């Protein structure tokens, strides 16, 4: 069936639309704020003139292409195009500052390709079985998964645990602004309709990273972002072999977490980054320009995109907002994802899967030659680059919901990011907690509703009990290292306090 799918996907028409999707996705990923969800939503009405196969091939290409593109601005100018690119910026930006923008961009492209291709093998051969695994997750299991993801915070707190936890607490408090995710009641909105709709992630990320970085550079009277000479542009064979275990680990993490509805590429990228730091022989290099710190999150977020297609195809369950919009595209063409999709529309499904293999190759071919061009951007004089970054940042913040309110939020968080950098409070825990807080709260309230307020439901179900135990073990291990080996811990956790 897969070979028949390749026969369909390799027709000139379908190749052309796959290329358009990958190209648009890359551009959308580069632009902060305009993510794959908005991109698919904007493009969806325009595809009605197309047959279903090329239309869905193009939309799918846009989805995973955006994951490729999001790393570019994260590495070059510290503006993550997507939430999933935030951990990439931790080491990618440092590599760029050290004159290694080329290898960082090449690592992102190659890791994305390897993880994307490996996860497609999982999608091709194990989709029905793996979809059953996703259905075993109810609210208590999601709550436990969020606990596991939050355990990453301890490893991202930098030199001071207190300051790191304070940063995470700020993220949690920000997430409470707006409507309660379960009851729908307004919280901390002070009668403002804008506040009732909540604080958007993208505006916060743009503010903390882009605006905050510019304020810091202006304060230092920087003339140019990078004063070091540009190093080579590509990876050598030895480095690629060295990165393979990282790519495989991040693929496994991203793919399996991608099976779970609501588990976004942003979450999996943070988890993969943390795992790589824990297994590394030189964890002190993370946050200072460690190449594995780029390969891990980029591999994980691309593997998550493929993993998300398993529950979508097998049960019609989208694992995130972008796939929910894509599900609308399926239904617009009269296709009903679910257990019978492979039987009734096998030609269509396998053509889409085959097109993803081809799209991954297209993205690698498209992105690698551009590495040199992108890398030269870091040589642009800062007085020219900074206003351009600000303009694109504010456009990105505005384009999320088309509200000037979000631009104001970006400016406000830019000031906050600048202050946090001056007092050495890391910003990464804030972002991670902001991402996880909504699902954490929702899964906890749903679990308590299921058990009539009995908290033991969180610890008596096998999967949730195991996940919570693993999370506690990871936290205990991190705290033990800090207490018993403070010098080692300080070096290992000497993260960039952006």
C-alpha positions as CSV (number, residue, x, y, z in Angstrom):
1,X,0.0,0.0,0.0
2,X,2.9,2.4,0.8
3,X,4.4,1.7,-2.6
4,X,1.0,2.6,-4.2
5,X,1.0,5.7,-2.1
6,X,4.4,6.7,-3.5
7,X,3.1,6.1,-7.0
8,X,0.4,8.7,-6.3
9,X,2.6,11.1,-4.4
10,X,5.3,11.1,-7.1
11,X,3.0,12.5,-9.8
12,X,4.1,15.9,-11.0
13,X,1.0,17.6,-9.7
14,X,1.3,16.2,-6.2
15,X,5.1,16.8,-6.1
16,X,4.4,20.5,-7.0
17,X,1.9,20.9,-4.2
18,X,4.1,19.1,-1.7
19,X,6.8,21.6,-2.6
20,X,4.5,24.6,-2.2
21,X,3.4,23.3,1.2
22,X,7.0,22.8,2.4
23,X,8.1,26.2,1.1
24,X,5.1,28.0,2.7
25,X,5.6,26.1,5.9
26,X,9.2,27.1,6.1
27,X,8.4,30.7,5.5
28,X,5.6,30.6,8.1
29,X,7.9,28.9,10.6
30,X,10.5,31.6,10.1
31,X,8.0,34.4,10.9
32,X,7.3,34.7,14.6
33,X,3.7,34.4,15.5
34,X,2.3,33.1,12.2
35,X,2.3,29.4,13.2
36,X,1.1,26.3,11.3
37,X,-2.4,26.6,12.7
38,X,-2.9,30.1,11.3
39,X,-1.2,29.0,8.1
40,X,-3.4,26.0,7.5
41,X,-6.5,28.0,8.4
42,X,-5.7,30.8,5.9
43,X,-4.8,28.3,3.1
44,X,-7.7,25.9,3.7
45,X,-10.4,27.9,1.9
46,X,-8.1,28.3,-1.1
47,X,-7.6,24.6,-1.5
48,X,-11.3,24.0,-2.3
49,X,-10.5,24.2,-6.0
50,X,-8.1,21.2,-5.7
51,X,-8.8,17.5,-5.4
52,X,-8.4,16.0,-1.9
53,X,-5.0,14.4,-2.3
54,X,-3.0,17.4,-3.5
55,X,-4.9,19.7,-1.1
56,X,-4.1,17.6,2.0
57,X,-0.5,16.9,0.7
58,X,0.0,20.7,0.5
59,X,-1.5,21.4,4.0
60,X,0.4,18.6,5.6
61,X,3.6,19.9,4.0
62,X,2.9,23.3,5.4
63,X,2.4,21.8,8.9
64,X,5.7,19.9,9.1
65,X,7.5,22.6,7.1
66,X,6.7,25.1,9.8
67,X,8.5,23.0,12.3
68,X,11.7,23.2,10.1
69,X,11.4,26.9,9.7
70,X,10.8,27.8,13.3
71,X,14.4,27.2,14.3
72,X,16.0,29.7,11.9
73,X,15.2,32.9,13.7
74,X,15.6,31.2,17.1
75,X,19.2,30.4,16.2
76,X,20.1,33.6,14.4
77,X,18.4,36.4,16.3
78,X,17.0,34.6,19.4
79,X,13.4,34.9,18.2
80,X,11.7,31.5,18.3
81,X,9.2,31.3,15.4
82,X,7.3,28.6,17.3
83,X,7.0,27.6,20.9
84,X,8.7,24.4,20.0
85,X,11.8,26.4,18.9
86,X,12.3,28.0,22.4
87,X,14.7,25.2,23.6
88,X,16.5,25.4,20.3
89,X,17.4,29.0,20.9
90,X,19.1,28.1,24.2
91,X,22.1,26.6,22.5
92,X,21.5,27.6,18.9
93,X,21.7,31.3,19.6
94,X,24.9,30.8,21.6
95,X,26.4,28.8,18.7
96,X,25.5,31.7,16.4
97,X,27.1,34.2,18.7
98,X,30.2,32.0,18.7
99,X,30.4,32.2,14.9
100,X,28.8,28.8,14.4
101,X,25.5,29.8,12.9
102,X,26.1,27.5,9.9
103,X,26.6,24.3,11.9
104,X,23.7,25.2,14.2
105,X,21.3,25.7,11.2
106,X,22.6,22.5,9.5
107,X,22.1,20.6,12.7
108,X,18.5,21.8,13.0
109,X,17.8,20.8,9.4
110,X,19.5,17.3,9.5
111,X,18.0,16.4,12.9
112,X,14.6,17.5,11.7
113,X,15.1,15.3,8.6
114,X,16.3,12.2,10.5
115,X,13.6,12.5,13.2
116,X,10.9,13.2,10.6
117,X,11.9,10.2,8.5
118,X,12.2,7.8,11.5
119,X,8.9,8.8,12.9
120,X,7.2,8.3,9.5
121,X,8.4,4.7,9.7
122,X,6.5,4.4,13.0
123,X,3.5,6.1,11.4
124,X,3.6,3.7,8.4
125,X,4.0,0.4,10.2
126,X,2.5,0.8,13.7
127,X,-0.3,3.4,13.4
128,X,-3.3,1.3,14.6
129,X,-1.4,-0.3,17.5
130,X,0.1,3.0,18.7
131,X,-3.3,4.8,18.5
132,X,-4.6,2.3,21.1
133,X,-1.8,3.4,23.4
134,X,-2.9,7.0,23.1
135,X,-6.5,6.0,24.0
136,X,-5.3,4.6,27.4
137,X,-4.6,8.2,28.5
138,X,-7.4,9.9,30.4
139,X,-7.3,13.0,32.6
140,X,-5.3,11.4,35.5
141,X,-2.7,10.2,33.0
142,X,-2.4,13.6,31.4
143,X,-2.0,15.2,34.8
144,X,0.8,12.8,35.6
145,X,2.4,13.5,32.2
146,X,2.3,17.3,33.0
147,X,4.0,16.5,36.4
148,X,6.7,14.7,34.4
149,X,7.1,17.6,32.0
150,X,7.2,20.1,34.9
151,X,10.0,18.1,36.5
152,X,12.1,19.6,33.7
153,X,11.8,23.0,35.4
154,X,14.2,21.9,38.1
155,X,16.9,21.3,35.5
156,X,16.2,24.6,33.8
157,X,16.5,26.8,36.9
158,X,20.1,27.8,36.3
159,X,22.4,28.7,39.1
160,X,19.7,29.6,41.6
161,X,16.9,27.1,42.3
162,X,14.9,29.8,44.0
163,X,15.1,32.2,41.1
164,X,14.2,29.4,38.6
165,X,11.2,28.4,40.6
166,X,10.2,32.0,40.9
167,X,10.3,32.3,37.1
168,X,8.1,29.2,36.8
169,X,5.6,30.6,39.4
170,X,5.3,33.8,37.3
171,X,4.5,31.6,34.3
172,X,1.8,29.8,36.2
173,X,0.3,33.1,37.5
174,X,0.2,34.5,33.9
175,X,-1.6,31.4,32.7
176,X,-4.5,32.1,35.2
177,X,-5.4,35.4,33.5
178,X,-8.5,34.9,31.3
179,X,-11.2,32.3,31.2
180,X,-11.1,29.3,33.4
181,X,-10.4,26.4,31.0
182,X,-13.1,24.2,32.6
183,X,-15.8,26.5,34.0
184,X,-15.3,29.4,31.6
185,X,-15.5,32.0,34.3
186,X,-13.2,35.0,33.9
187,X,-10.2,35.4,36.1
188,X,-8.0,38.5,36.7
189,X,-9.6,40.2,33.7
190,X,-10.6,43.4,35.5
191,X,-13.5,43.7,33.1
192,X,-11.2,43.8,30.1
193,X,-12.3,41.7,27.1
194,X,-8.7,41.5,25.9
195,X,-7.6,40.1,29.3
196,X,-10.5,37.7,29.3
197,X,-9.1,36.0,26.2
198,X,-5.9,35.4,28.1
199,X,-2.2,36.1,27.5
200,X,-1.0,34.5,24.3
201,X,2.2,32.4,24.4
202,X,3.7,33.9,21.2
203,X,3.5,37.5,22.5
204,X,5.2,36.4,25.7
205,X,7.9,34.6,23.9
206,X,8.5,37.4,21.4
207,X,8.7,39.9,24.3
208,X,11.0,37.8,26.6
209,X,13.3,36.7,23.8
210,X,13.3,39.2,21.0
211,X,12.5,42.6,22.7
212,X,14.4,41.7,25.8
213,X,17.4,40.7,23.8
214,X,17.4,43.9,21.9
215,X,17.1,46.0,25.1
216,X,20.1,44.2,26.5
217,X,22.2,44.7,23.4
218,X,21.3,48.4,23.2
219,X,22.3,48.8,26.8
220,X,25.6,47.3,25.9
221,X,25.9,49.7,23.0
222,X,26.5,46.7,20.6
223,X,27.3,47.7,17.1
224,X,27.0,44.2,15.8
225,X,25.3,41.1,17.2
226,X,28.2,38.8,16.5
227,X,31.8,40.0,16.7
228,X,33.4,36.6,16.0
229,X,34.2,35.5,12.6
230,X,31.8,33.1,10.9
231,X,33.0,29.5,11.1
232,X,32.3,26.8,8.6
233,X,28.7,26.4,7.4
234,X,28.1,22.7,7.5
235,X,28.6,19.7,9.7
236,X,31.3,17.1,9.0
237,X,30.6,13.4,8.8
238,X,32.1,12.8,12.3
239,X,29.7,15.3,13.9
240,X,26.7,13.8,12.2
241,X,27.6,10.3,13.5
242,X,28.1,11.8,16.9
243,X,24.7,13.4,16.8
244,X,22.8,10.2,15.7
245,X,22.1,8.9,19.2
246,X,20.7,12.3,20.1
247,X,18.5,12.3,17.0
248,X,17.2,8.8,17.7
249,X,16.4,9.6,21.4
250,X,14.6,12.8,20.5
251,X,12.7,10.9,17.8
252,X,11.4,8.3,20.3
253,X,10.4,11.0,22.8
254,X,8.8,13.2,20.2
255,X,6.9,10.4,18.4
256,X,5.4,8.7,21.5
257,X,4.5,12.0,23.1
258,X,3.1,13.2,19.8
259,X,0.5,10.4,20.0
260,X,-1.1,12.1,22.9
261,X,-3.8,14.7,22.2
262,X,-2.8,18.1,23.5
263,X,0.9,17.2,23.9
264,X,2.3,19.9,21.7
265,X,5.7,20.0,20.0
266,X,6.7,22.7,22.5
267,X,6.3,20.3,25.4
268,X,8.2,17.4,23.7
269,X,11.0,19.7,22.6
270,X,11.6,20.8,26.2
271,X,11.5,17.2,27.5
272,X,13.9,16.0,24.8
273,X,16.3,18.9,25.6
274,X,16.2,17.9,29.3
275,X,16.7,14.2,28.6
276,X,19.7,15.0,26.4
277,X,21.2,17.2,29.2
278,X,20.7,14.5,31.8
279,X,22.4,11.8,29.7
280,X,25.2,14.0,28.5
281,X,28.8,13.5,29.8
282,X,29.2,17.3,29.7
283,X,25.9,18.8,30.9
284,X,27.8,22.0,31.8
285,X,28.0,22.7,28.1
286,X,24.2,23.0,27.7
287,X,23.1,26.6,27.5
288,X,26.6,27.6,26.2
289,X,26.3,26.5,22.6
290,X,26.1,22.7,22.9
291,X,25.3,21.2,19.5
292,X,23.2,18.4,21.0
293,X,21.0,21.1,22.6
294,X,20.0,22.1,19.0
295,X,19.6,18.5,17.7
296,X,17.4,17.2,20.5
297,X,14.5,19.8,20.5
298,X,14.5,20.0,16.7
299,X,14.3,16.2,16.3
300,X,11.6,16.0,18.9
301,X,9.3,18.6,17.5
302,X,9.5,17.1,14.1
303,X,8.9,13.6,15.3
304,X,5.9,15.0,17.2
305,X,4.3,16.2,14.0
306,X,4.4,12.7,12.5
307,X,3.3,11.1,15.8
308,X,0.2,13.4,15.8
309,X,-1.0,11.8,12.5
310,X,-1.5,8.4,14.2
311,X,-4.5,9.3,16.4
312,X,-5.7,11.7,13.6
313,X,-5.8,8.9,11.0
314,X,-6.9,6.1,13.3
315,X,-9.5,7.7,15.5
316,X,-10.1,11.2,14.1
317,X,-8.5,12.7,17.2
318,X,-6.3,15.7,16.5
319,X,-3.3,16.0,18.9
320,X,-3.1,19.8,18.6
321,X,-4.7,22.9,17.1
322,X,-2.9,22.6,13.8
323,X,-4.1,19.1,13.3
324,X,-7.6,20.1,14.4
325,X,-7.7,22.6,11.5
326,X,-6.3,19.9,9.2
327,X,-9.1,17.6,10.4
328,X,-11.5,20.2,9.2
329,X,-9.9,19.9,5.8
330,X,-10.4,16.2,5.8
331,X,-14.1,16.6,6.6
332,X,-14.5,19.4,4.0
333,X,-13.6,16.8,1.4
334,X,-16.0,14.2,2.9
335,X,-13.2,12.1,4.5
336,X,-14.0,10.8,8.0
337,X,-10.8,9.9,9.9
338,X,-11.3,6.9,12.1
339,X,-10.8,3.1,12.2
340,X,-12.3,2.7,8.8
341,X,-10.2,5.4,7.0
342,X,-7.4,2.9,6.1
343,X,-10.0,0.5,4.6
344,X,-12.3,3.0,2.8
345,X,-9.7,5.6,1.7
346,X,-6.5,3.6,1.8
347,X,-5.2,5.1,-1.4
348,X,-5.7,8.6,0.0
349,X,-4.0,7.8,3.4
350,X,-1.0,6.1,2.0
351,X,-0.5,8.8,-0.6
352,X,-0.4,11.4,2.2
353,X,2.0,9.3,4.2
354,X,4.2,8.7,1.2
355,X,4.2,12.5,0.5
356,X,5.6,13.1,4.0
357,X,8.7,11.0,3.2
358,X,9.1,13.1,0.0
359,X,8.4,16.3,1.8
360,X,11.1,15.6,4.4
361,X,13.6,15.2,1.6
362,X,12.4,18.4,0.0
363,X,12.8,20.3,3.2
364,X,16.3,19.1,3.7
365,X,17.2,20.0,0.1
366,X,15.4,23.4,0.5
367,X,17.0,24.3,3.8
368,X,20.6,23.1,3.6
369,X,21.5,25.3,0.6
370,X,20.0,28.3,2.5
371,X,22.2,27.8,5.5
372,X,24.9,30.0,4.1
373,X,22.4,32.7,3.2
374,X,20.7,32.7,6.6
375,X,24.1,32.6,8.4
376,X,25.2,35.8,6.7
377,X,22.3,37.6,8.3
378,X,24.3,37.6,11.6
379,X,26.9,39.9,9.9
380,X,24.3,42.7,9.4
381,X,25.2,45.7,11.5
382,X,23.1,45.8,14.7
383,X,21.7,49.4,14.1
384,X,20.1,47.9,10.9
385,X,19.2,44.5,12.2
386,X,17.6,45.6,15.5
387,X,14.8,47.7,14.0
388,X,14.0,45.0,11.5
389,X,13.8,42.4,14.3
390,X,11.5,44.7,16.2
391,X,9.2,45.3,13.2
392,X,8.9,41.6,12.5
393,X,8.4,40.8,16.2
394,X,5.6,43.3,16.6
395,X,4.0,42.1,13.3
396,X,4.3,38.5,14.6
397,X,2.6,39.4,17.9
398,X,-0.1,41.3,16.1
399,X,-0.8,38.5,13.6
400,X,-1.7,35.9,16.2
401,X,-5.1,37.5,17.0
402,X,-4.9,40.8,15.1
403,X,-5.0,42.8,18.3
404,X,-2.7,45.7,19.3
405,X,-3.2,44.3,22.8
406,X,-0.8,41.5,22.0
407,X,1.8,44.0,20.7
408,X,1.5,45.8,24.1
409,X,2.0,42.4,25.8
410,X,5.1,41.8,23.8
411,X,6.5,45.2,24.8
412,X,5.6,44.6,28.5
413,X,7.3,41.2,28.5
414,X,10.3,42.6,26.7
415,X,10.8,44.9,29.7
416,X,10.2,42.0,32.0
417,X,12.7,39.9,30.1
418,X,15.3,42.7,30.2
419,X,14.9,43.0,34.0
420,X,15.0,39.3,34.5
421,X,18.2,39.1,32.6
422,X,19.8,41.9,34.7
423,X,18.9,40.1,38.0
424,X,19.8,36.7,36.5
425,X,16.4,35.1,36.7
426,X,16.1,32.5,33.9
427,X,13.2,33.0,31.5
428,X,12.9,29.4,30.3
429,X,11.0,28.1,33.3
430,X,8.4,30.9,32.8
431,X,7.8,29.8,29.3
432,X,7.6,26.1,30.1
433,X,5.1,26.6,33.0
434,X,3.0,29.0,30.8
435,X,2.8,26.3,28.2
436,X,1.9,23.5,30.6
437,X,-0.3,25.3,33.1
438,X,-3.5,25.1,31.1
439,X,-3.4,21.4,30.5
440,X,-2.1,20.8,34.1
441,X,-5.2,22.7,35.5
442,X,-7.6,21.1,33.1
443,X,-6.5,17.5,33.6
444,X,-6.4,18.0,37.4
445,X,-10.0,19.4,37.5
446,X,-11.3,16.7,35.2
447,X,-9.6,14.0,37.3
448,X,-11.2,15.3,40.4
449,X,-14.5,15.5,38.7
450,X,-14.2,11.9,37.7
451,X,-13.4,10.8,41.3
452,X,-15.8,13.2,43.1
453,X,-12.8,15.1,44.6
454,X,-10.8,12.0,45.5
455,X,-7.1,12.7,44.9
456,X,-6.1,9.1,45.0
457,X,-7.3,8.7,41.4
458,X,-4.0,10.3,40.4
459,X,-1.9,7.6,42.1
460,X,-3.9,4.4,41.7
461,X,-4.1,4.2,38.0
462,X,-1.0,2.3,36.7
463,X,0.2,4.7,34.0
464,X,-0.3,7.9,36.1
465,X,1.4,6.2,39.1
466,X,4.4,5.3,37.0
467,X,4.7,8.7,35.4
468,X,4.5,10.5,38.8
469,X,7.0,8.1,40.3
470,X,9.4,8.9,37.4
471,X,8.9,12.6,37.8
472,X,9.6,12.5,41.5
473,X,12.7,10.4,40.9
474,X,14.0,12.9,38.4
475,X,13.3,15.8,40.7
476,X,15.0,14.0,43.6
477,X,18.0,13.2,41.4
478,X,18.4,16.8,40.4
479,X,18.1,18.1,44.0
480,X,20.5,15.4,45.3
481,X,23.1,16.6,42.7
482,X,22.6,20.2,43.8
483,X,23.0,19.4,47.5
484,X,25.7,16.8,47.5
485,X,27.8,18.1,44.6
486,X,27.1,21.9,44.5
487,X,30.1,22.7,42.2
488,X,29.1,20.1,39.7
489,X,25.5,21.1,39.9
490,X,26.3,24.7,39.4
491,X,28.4,23.9,36.4
492,X,25.8,21.5,35.0
493,X,23.0,23.9,35.6
494,X,24.8,27.0,34.5
495,X,22.2,27.7,32.0
496,X,21.9,30.8,30.0
497,X,19.9,33.3,32.0
498,X,18.5,35.0,29.1
